Amino acid sequence: MKPYEHGGNVYDYEGEIIDFSSNINPLGVPEWVFDIIKKVDLTKYPDIKYRKLKKAISQYVGYSQENIIVGNGAAELIHLFVRAFKVKRPLIPSPAFLEYERAVNINGGEPIYFRLEEDYGFKVNLAKLLSQMEEADALIIGNPNNPTGQAIIREEIGILLKKAEILNIPVMIDEAFIEFMKDYKNYEALPLIKRHNKLFVVRAVTKFFGMPGVRLGYGIGSPSLIQKLEEHKEPWTVNTFAEAIGRELFKDKTYIEKTREYIHREIDYMLYALRKIDYLVAFDTKVNFLLLKLKTGSVDDLKQMLLKRGILIRDASNFRYLDKSFFRVAIKKRQENEKLLQSLEEINMKNLMENKERVVI
Amino acid sequence: MKPYEHGGNVYDYEGEIIDFSSNINPLGVPEWVFDIIKKVDLTKYPDIKYRKLKKAISQYVGYSQENIIVGNGAAELIHLFVRAFKVKRPLIPSPAFLEYERAVNINGGEPIYFRLEEDYGFKVNLAKLLSQMEEADALIIGNPNNPTGQAIIREEIGILLKKAEILNIPVMIDEAFIEFMKDYKNYEALPLIKRHNKLFVVRAVTKFFGMPGVRLGYGIGSPSLIQKLEEHKEPWTVNTFAEAIGRELFKDKTYIEKTREYIHREIDYMLYALRKIDYLVAFDTKVNFLLLKLKTGSVDDLKQMLLKRGILIRDASNFRYLDKSFFRVAIKKRQENEKLLQSLEEINMKNLMENKERVVI
């Protein structure tokens, strides 16, 4: 993997591949989306102020339109936060989504990292994190965190925010995966925006609804923070398709509930099976992907062997503090998950150790 | 108008409005686009490297894929250029597209301006421009220029580039409207990228094809310049719809030719009629929009009176060096153009001067 390479890049491979490398809702795109698409008026610019879209989001999250900004996926909003606040030295609990670090580097900064310890199940040690914040000019947290699948409960987020207020530094919490959580209401930071002017909560939309290619994200914060971000934002970055779909998505409560139920049933199923495979460590997760570790051998070999079976996994070695023993897989449809499990079972650990599988198969 | 407000913002107004404020191809969206849309696979991320899209553009412009970057409209690429080259003090022949200035301001800089003189038909005085370049850290030119509709011929662009090379400053030429020109081949800067490493040519795609809401632009430059920009670029900014449509657009030579023919026939028709209206000055144009000037009165009044007739014009007073006597209109369908002409004729100049029209009508 190159330093900032992401998952989901099936275009590097030929033939039919099941993509476990990108964390997309496996339930597929809601049917009604196709009707919306047919009716989109291509001949107009999107509303540069995205009034109707913001209204739909406002109704979903329960905050005013003044609290909301929309973007070309969560990625645009992450870069925007870094630029608008001139973030040069944020503290990032890591391993973490690579785009945080990249955004800071592009902006001429260099993050500092809080190491999420494997021995601690990649959970945050709050006291340690609080003390390390003193060196930082911002705090950037994935919650739940990618690729670890762990999350910080709101009470603890609140403590971090109080510290941030004393230090007068902005905080971005990336909740791109929060809707996949069973008990997301105990984790989402939204209720804290009223007390914390410099808190920015980022959400992805189209990812959860199985349409990462449509590119729609939003962010929530105080009116003053949102205004600052709008002043730095490029115009029309959410196109007419994303705008039209986004105006309807949040109404589909059935899809949202069904997804959560499905994911958590499937996590249990997957973890139970993966933990029977003796060359793997499967870490707990709160969301729709799993971090896995090879007890022996390299993910390069495993990845090749799985590709031969039409399966793409996410080599996790370009995440900070992880190495060639780590990989990430998304939760997919039952049949696809079974194919992954079966393939992982088939791949003989002894051969993997001796790196002979390529000859044997 | 607010400082950075653009045209095309029909969402500020209620009811059916003919939008002369945004410069969109009036021929409408090519029919085949709707078939493409139906087949778009929403469930995948776009190719983060946009290989097939770049290949299509490569074939259209006749330069290699290494010379090409794609973006969320021309706007993303304009901002990207400013950021990647840390442009703080570019020279901008003005009045010009407002997003150049905004991008520089957001980036903490302050442009310097080369004044395009009304008495000179808003054309560039090359000698003067060359001498002013010495104060600048970059050159940004709209060619053809918005809102003036004027353009600099390639020989003169070549002279500017030689000067830029001596000064070692980057040059961005925004050719968003160049395909609307009859004799664009004498104006496009593309052949100069081979000799000038720091030349970046920006093009809009979906605007020309009547789909500004789809958001697709591209830029062309030396491989080293393109690589520098890619390093600063946010991921996946062109969504799956724009990617899929963009892969086919450039093949539609008929649409491209038909557009050019139509626009220039219509410019002649419009200019002839507008120049008979005694309270207006209509400037020459090379593209699909016209800059107009009121000999008396304010565009605020004219705009209100036209809105009552269901017509939206672009108040041009927030463009540098223009004032409340200037406005811009796009070339639209014949019937719509006729409605504009008829409305302008109806509006009595004397009443306009005395600002009584609101009562009379």
Chai-1 contact restraints between the chains, C-beta under 6 A:
chainA,res_idxA,chainB,res_idxB,connection_type,confidence,min_distance_angstrom,max_distance_angstrom,comment,restraint_id
A,G8,B,Y45,contact,1.0,0.0,6.0,A-B,restraint_1
A,N9,B,I48,contact,1.0,0.0,6.0,A-B,restraint_2
A,Y11,B,D47,contact,1.0,0.0,6.0,A-B,restraint_3
A,V29,B,L42,contact,1.0,0.0,6.0,A-B,restraint_4
A,L42,B,V29,contact,1.0,0.0,6.0,A-B,restraint_5
A,L42,B,M211,contact,1.0,0.0,6.0,A-B,restraint_6
A,L42,B,G213,contact,1.0,0.0,6.0,A-B,restraint_7
A,L42,B,V214,contact,1.0,0.0,6.0,A-B,restraint_8
A,T43,B,G210,contact,1.0,0.0,6.0,A-B,restraint_9
A,K44,B,G213,contact,1.0,0.0,6.0,A-B,restraint_10
A,Y45,B,G8,contact,1.0,0.0,6.0,A-B,restraint_11
A,Y45,B,P212,contact,1.0,0.0,6.0,A-B,restraint_12
A,Y45,B,G213,contact,1.0,0.0,6.0,A-B,restraint_13
A,P46,B,G213,contact,1.0,0.0,6.0,A-B,restraint_14
A,D47,B,Y11,contact,1.0,0.0,6.0,A-B,restraint_15
A,I48,B,N9,contact,1.0,0.0,6.0,A-B,restraint_16
A,N72,B,T237,contact,1.0,0.0,6.0,A-B,restraint_17
A,A75,B,E234,contact,1.0,0.0,6.0,A-B,restraint_18
A,A75,B,P235,contact,1.0,0.0,6.0,A-B,restraint_19
A,E76,B,E234,contact,1.0,0.0,6.0,A-B,restraint_20
A,H79,B,E234,contact,1.0,0.0,6.0,A-B,restraint_21
A,I106,B,H232,contact,1.0,0.0,6.0,A-B,restraint_22
A,G210,B,T43,contact,1.0,0.0,6.0,A-B,restraint_23
A,M211,B,L42,contact,1.0,0.0,6.0,A-B,restraint_24
A,P212,B,Y45,contact,1.0,0.0,6.0,A-B,restraint_25
A,G213,B,L42,contact,1.0,0.0,6.0,A-B,restraint_26
A,G213,B,K44,contact,1.0,0.0,6.0,A-B,restraint_27
A,G213,B,Y45,contact,1.0,0.0,6.0,A-B,restraint_28
A,G213,B,P46,contact,1.0,0.0,6.0,A-B,restraint_29
A,G213,B,N239,contact,1.0,0.0,6.0,A-B,restraint_30
A,G213,B,T240,contact,1.0,0.0,6.0,A-B,restraint_31
A,V214,B,L42,contact,1.0,0.0,6.0,A-B,restraint_32
A,V214,B,N239,contact,1.0,0.0,6.0,A-B,restraint_33
A,R215,B,N239,contact,1.0,0.0,6.0,A-B,restraint_34
A,H232,B,I106,contact,1.0,0.0,6.0,A-B,restraint_35
A,E234,B,A75,contact,1.0,0.0,6.0,A-B,restraint_36
A,E234,B,E76,contact,1.0,0.0,6.0,A-B,restraint_37
A,E234,B,H79,contact,1.0,0.0,6.0,A-B,restraint_38
A,P235,B,A75,contact,1.0,0.0,6.0,A-B,restraint_39
A,T237,B,N72,contact,1.0,0.0,6.0,A-B,restraint_40
A,N239,B,G213,contact,1.0,0.0,6.0,A-B,restraint_41
A,N239,B,V214,contact,1.0,0.0,6.0,A-B,restraint_42
A,N239,B,R215,contact,1.0,0.0,6.0,A-B,restraint_43
A,N239,B,N239,contact,1.0,0.0,6.0,A-B,restraint_44
A,T240,B,G213,contact,1.0,0.0,6.0,A-B,restraint_45
A,F241,B,F241,contact,1.0,0.0,6.0,A-B,restraint_46
